[in-house]
Amino acid sequence: MATIKQNFGEGGANLTPAGQGEPTLAQALRDIADDLAMLKAALDQLISDYNNGTSPTTASTSSLKTQKG
């Protein structure tokens, strides 16, 4: 899980693979992309469940990879 702190990128940290700091920019962007894909799938499931009038959805956001630090 990538925690993106307020000082992310200060002094060039986190911005290059060989730089200092974790997560790197690439890692953070990959985790964010994964989170957005998961949120899209959950929203699609909610819409489908609503339109079909089925039982409550099983959609969840419990596996998000990024958090604000």
Sine and cosine of phi, psi and omega as CSV:
sin_phi,cos_phi,sin_psi,cos_psi,sin_omega,cos_omega
0.00,0.00,0.74,-0.67,0.02,-1.00
-1.00,-0.08,0.83,-0.56,0.13,-0.99
-0.98,-0.20,0.88,-0.48,-0.05,-1.00
-0.99,-0.14,0.97,-0.24,-0.07,-1.00
-0.99,0.14,0.28,-0.96,-0.03,-1.00
-0.89,0.46,-0.46,0.89,-0.02,-1.00
-1.00,-0.08,0.27,0.96,0.02,-1.00
-0.82,0.58,0.81,-0.59,0.06,-1.00
1.00,0.03,-0.11,0.99,0.00,-1.00
-0.88,0.47,0.72,-0.70,0.02,-1.00
0.91,0.42,0.30,0.95,0.01,-1.00
1.00,0.04,-0.07,1.00,0.02,-1.00
-0.90,0.44,0.57,-0.82,0.06,-1.00
0.97,0.23,-0.12,0.99,-0.16,-0.99
-1.00,-0.03,-0.34,0.94,0.01,-1.00
-0.79,-0.62,0.47,-0.88,0.00,-1.00
-0.84,0.54,-0.56,0.83,-0.03,-1.00
-1.00,-0.01,-0.04,1.00,-0.02,-1.00
-0.97,0.23,0.00,-1.00,0.00,-1.00
-1.00,-0.06,0.39,-0.92,0.09,-1.00
0.97,-0.23,0.59,-0.81,0.06,-1.00
-0.79,-0.61,0.68,-0.73,0.00,1.00
-0.99,0.15,0.33,-0.94,0.12,-0.99
-0.96,0.29,0.24,-0.97,0.03,-1.00
-0.85,0.52,-0.68,0.74,0.00,-1.00
-0.89,0.46,-0.68,0.73,0.02,-1.00
-0.89,0.46,-0.70,0.72,-0.01,-1.00
-0.89,0.46,-0.68,0.73,0.00,-1.00
-0.91,0.41,-0.63,0.78,0.05,-1.00
-0.90,0.44,-0.67,0.74,0.03,-1.00
-0.91,0.42,-0.65,0.76,0.03,-1.00
-0.90,0.44,-0.68,0.74,0.03,-1.00
-0.88,0.47,-0.66,0.75,0.06,-1.00
-0.89,0.46,-0.68,0.74,0.00,-1.00
-0.90,0.44,-0.67,0.74,0.01,-1.00
-0.90,0.43,-0.63,0.77,0.04,-1.00
-0.90,0.44,-0.66,0.75,0.02,-1.00
-0.91,0.40,-0.66,0.75,0.03,-1.00
-0.90,0.43,-0.62,0.79,0.05,-1.00
-0.89,0.46,-0.71,0.71,0.01,-1.00
-0.89,0.47,-0.66,0.75,0.01,-1.00
-0.91,0.41,-0.68,0.74,0.02,-1.00
-0.91,0.40,-0.66,0.75,0.06,-1.00
-0.86,0.51,-0.64,0.77,0.02,-1.00
-0.92,0.40,-0.67,0.74,0.03,-1.00
-0.88,0.48,-0.70,0.71,0.01,-1.00
-0.89,0.45,-0.70,0.71,0.01,-1.00
-0.88,0.47,-0.72,0.69,0.02,-1.00
-0.88,0.47,-0.66,0.75,0.00,-1.00
-0.91,0.42,-0.72,0.69,-0.04,-1.00
-0.93,0.38,-0.50,0.87,-0.02,-1.00
-1.00,0.00,-0.17,0.99,-0.01,-1.00
0.90,0.44,0.49,0.87,-0.03,-1.00
-0.99,0.10,-0.07,-1.00,0.00,-1.00
-0.89,0.46,0.22,-0.98,-0.02,-1.00
-0.78,0.62,0.54,-0.84,-0.08,-1.00
-0.93,0.36,0.38,-0.92,0.11,-0.99
-0.97,-0.24,0.14,0.99,-0.01,-1.00
-0.88,0.47,0.61,-0.79,-0.06,-1.00
-0.53,-0.85,0.49,-0.87,0.09,-1.00
-0.92,-0.40,0.35,0.94,-0.09,-1.00
-0.94,0.33,-0.25,0.97,-0.06,-1.00
-0.96,-0.27,0.44,0.90,0.05,-1.00
-0.87,0.49,0.62,-0.78,-0.05,-1.00
-0.99,-0.10,-0.31,0.95,-0.05,-1.00
-0.91,-0.42,0.45,-0.89,0.08,-1.00
-0.52,-0.86,0.47,-0.89,0.03,-1.00
-0.98,0.20,0.75,-0.67,-0.05,-1.00
-0.92,-0.39,0.00,0.00,0.00,0.00
